Amino acid sequence: MPQRVICKNCGYVLYEGDDLKPPDEILQRYNGKCPNCGKKLALVPLQINVIPVKKNIKP
């Protein structure tokens, strides 16, 4: 299942991949701040959107 973590302030993609990463691991990668806009990142996600991925399934 793909995961994408985005800065709420500027929309910078902090993480995108098929492996699920915990928020604290992503925070550590960027020292707690968005590398694009400098906003402090929250350990607890403020908003979560679940969007289904369409797959081409052949019968």
PyMOL commands that set and color helices and strands:
alter all, ss='L'
color gray80, all
select helices_A, chain A and resi 23-29
alter helices_A, ss='H'
color red, helices_A
select strands_A, chain A and resi 3-6+13-17
alter strands_A, ss='S'
color yellow, strands_A
deselect
rebuild
show_as cartoon
